[in-house]
Amino acid sequence: MAIALGFTDQAGDDRVALPSPIPAVCPELGLEVAVDAIDKELHRLWEQDQARTNVSLMNLVVYSEQAGSLLENSAIIPNLTREHACRVILVEIERARAEPSIRAWITAHCHLVDGRKAVCCEQIAFYLTGKVTGRFRNTVFAHLNSDLPLVFWWQGELSELLTERLVSVMDRLIIDSAAWADPGASFQQIADAALTNGDLILQDHAWTRTWQFRLGVASVFDSPAAQRALPAIDTVELTYHPAHRNSALQLLAWLAVQAAWLDRPSPAGCGFESASGAPIAVRLREDVNAPALSALVLRAGDHAAFITQAAGAAHVERRIEAPGYRASSLAPVDPTLPAELVALQLDRGGTNSLFQKILPRFRQLLGASWRIG
């Protein structure tokens, strides 16, 4: 049921009529309802089955401007709510569509407890078209559970709809900078929009993809031999998939911040300088057949630490090599699917302070001229 809002387009609007990606009848999204009847219909939904218990620990808004994302996101929510009870608000906006309209659906995702009572999470889905200035923000704000924190998962490129007013009500913003054409400008947009929200927790899928590599570095340097070599690191080698350059640079920023390295440009490309003033060469290599990150090698003379993940492998290998000494261990690979990354981020919670700590250095590295081998 499409609800026309009576908005008119300005003259010269070049948007065109497009086929809707959502069928006229769409049971996959639940029960279609009038926007002004959402609360009433949700109340009726819970009255229908006394065995259901509505449980929410947060608001989760999933936003996308990609056609067809509403159905795709609705399909992944049941697994997400299995471990994370929340009120889910799914939003898909097609701004290229000429006619302004809005459709809404409600449903519940339920999971049995002890094989009897169903614990359920509400889902409200919105499909908006046309000019959405104000409508999107007001639609979302009106249906948040005001007593619960707001986790906002923004999918894809940012747009001007990410405003200071919208960000002001967020507790946690989840993004994937790997999807951005200009990550430097997009991070600046977030910084500008978050000026009045100093408590905003920013989580980037690109950062989450580096977890096992960061853990691997910490693990190999538990070794006394590696600890002795740590101040003498002279080379950093990183291999990554071209689509995941941000993960590689965030890992590099983490190394530089934690080791207190200074930037040291050179004719051979960007590099670092250790706390003692010794040069540290950085070698970056892209591999289209690799996972997001496939190799991090730290060399200190005849000592070397390797954290590697082969394409299709189920593990990350951690290895330390030194004269007369060699040790290795395995760790599970990081998840790759967006829903898995979000679940991992929600599991860990916290303030993500380490990412905030390395973010300025990462943004600095984004603008550097790197030589790709």
Secondary structure, DSSP 4 states (H G I P E B T S, - for coil): --EE----PPTT---B----SS-SS-GGG-EEE-GGGHHHHHHHHHHT-TTEEE--SSEEEEEE-STTHHHHHHHHHHHHHHHS--EEEEEEEETTBSS-EEEEEEEEEEEEETTTEEEEEEEEEEEEES--TTHHHHHHHHTS-TTS-EEEEE-SS--TT--HHHHTT-SEEEE-GGG-S-HHHHHHHHHHHTTT-TTPEEEEHHHHTTHHHHHHHHHHTTSHHHHHHGGG--EEEEEE-GGGHHHHHHHHHHHHHHHTPEE--BTTB-EEE-TTS-EEEEEEEE-TTS-SEEEEEEEETTEEEEEE--TT-SEEEEEEEETTEEEEEEEEPPP-SHHHHHHHHHHH-S--HHHHHHHHHHHHHHTS-PPB-
